[in-house]
Amino acid sequence: MGRWLDAPVHACAGFRRRQYFRIDRHYLDEGQFGFVPIDAPFNYARGYGGGTVNSLTYNSRDFLARANVFVARE
């Protein structure tokens, strides 16, 4: 569950921010440990994660640009 912030900067531009926080129990994940490219599964009894996503868009008749920045900690 997240919270959205939508702010029209201009008629052709917009800014959006989404933030989230989650609590996990019995979460199964895979990760690479060491230099060998083999994924090893591991399990969290309890865990948490959170982050924010920022997005800037610009639309005109012949041009579309989009920039995203994502920061998370888990």
C-alpha positions in Angstrom: 0.0 0.0 0.0 1.4 3.3 -1.0 0.7 6.9 -1.2 0.6 8.8 -4.5 1.5 12.5 -5.0 0.4 13.8 -8.4 1.3 17.4 -9.2 0.8 18.9 -12.6 3.9 21.1 -13.3 2.7 22.4 -16.6 0.0 21.4 -19.1 2.6 19.1 -20.8 4.6 18.0 -17.7 3.8 16.1 -14.5 5.5 14.9 -11.3 4.5 11.7 -9.4 5.9 10.4 -6.1 5.0 7.0 -4.6 6.2 5.9 -1.1 5.7 2.5 0.5 6.5 0.5 3.6 5.9 -3.2 4.0 6.4 -5.9 6.7 7.1 -9.4 5.6 6.9 -12.7 7.5 8.3 -16.0 6.2 9.6 -14.3 3.1 11.6 -16.5 0.6 14.2 -14.7 -1.5 17.2 -15.6 -3.6 20.6 -13.9 -3.6 24.1 -14.2 -5.0 26.7 -14.8 -2.3 30.4 -14.5 -3.3 31.8 -14.4 -6.8 30.2 -17.5 -8.2 27.0 -16.6 -10.2 24.8 -19.1 -8.4 21.6 -17.9 -6.7 21.1 -19.4 -3.2 17.6 -19.3 -1.6 17.2 -18.0 1.9 14.3 -17.3 4.2 13.5 -14.3 6.4 11.5 -15.0 9.5 10.6 -11.3 9.8 11.6 -8.5 7.5 10.7 -5.0 6.3 11.1 -2.9 3.3 10.4 0.7 2.2 11.2 3.1 -0.5 10.1 5.9 -2.8 9.7 6.3 -6.5 9.9 9.7 -8.2 8.8 10.2 -11.8 8.9 13.2 -14.1 7.1 13.2 -17.4 7.0 15.6 -20.3 4.6 15.3 -23.2 4.3 17.4 -26.4 2.9 16.7 -29.8 6.1 15.2 -31.2 8.2 14.4 -28.1 7.7 12.3 -24.9 10.3 12.2 -22.1 10.2 10.3 -18.8 12.7 10.2 -15.9 12.4 7.9 -12.9 14.4 7.7 -9.7 13.9 4.8 -7.2 15.4 4.4 -3.7 14.7 1.4 -1.5 15.9 -0.3 1.6 15.0 -3.8 2.5 
